[in-house]
Amino acid sequence: MIVKENLSILLNNLPTKVTLVAVSKTKPITDIQEAYDAGQRIFGENKIQEMVNKYDALPKDIQWHMIGHLQRNKVKYMAHFVSLIHGVDSIKTLKEINKQATKHDRVIDCLLQAKIANEDSKFGMSFEEIKEILNSEEFLELKNINVVGLMGMASFSSDEDQLNREFGSLKALFDSLNKPNLKILSMGMSSDYEIAIKNGSNMIRVGSAIFGERNYLA
Ligand SMILES: *Cc1c(COP(=O)(O)O)cnc(C)c1O
């Protein structure tokens, strides 16, 4: 019952324009089913194989979001069902997603991941790279992907000024790009989603605040 309670506390305090991705990585099917029974339909995973196993086992109206760093050679395993890919950080990866989406006659929604943290461990592209991709010929030729927004992960820090700076910088980029297709700004996790929302996030990815702490680093 704790999953259901956590979920309703979270949702009660969320502005309606903010979409919740329930991050279920490492958590068992039973936890996801509990959240599903409480009405949650969007779940996020960071490993493709784990997401495929969960997709096979759970109701088909779940929207699965891939939030982790992508291994290009595994994109094919999720191309038939993935609903949104958050962590795209190169034109090469976009091309691979486009190729696999074409095989299934789908158009796959993607977010470009920007590096906003000042930590080497966080993936993502520079703002310049993002602008370059969006304005490139090779990008415009990819008909089976749809870049619908941006994603970023802030530093692992409790310094609110720093988090405001990092989230604020991505919001500024988002606004400056001025592309009508870009609608989603995915920022914020359990520890920092309130600050992310204040800085314009409209999609948060929350795991441990719903499902409890994970047993191992994922
Ligand atoms: C694990 C993860 C989350 C959720 O983290 P919590 O701190 O458990 O809310 C969000 N985004 C990404 C990219 C993740 O890998």
The ligand as an ORCA input file, in Angstrom:
! r2SCAN-3c Opt
* xyz 0 1
  C      16.931      6.806    -11.457
  C      16.627      8.007    -12.262
  C      15.631      8.908    -11.861
  C      14.851      8.770    -10.574
  O      15.661      8.950     -9.466
  P      15.051      9.079     -7.979
  O      16.078      9.816     -7.225
  O      14.847      7.688     -7.487
  O      13.759      9.814     -8.087
  C      15.374      9.991    -12.686
  N      16.038     10.177    -13.849
  C      16.991      9.324    -14.273
  C      17.680      9.597    -15.557
  C      17.318      8.222    -13.500
  O      18.279      7.373    -13.927
*
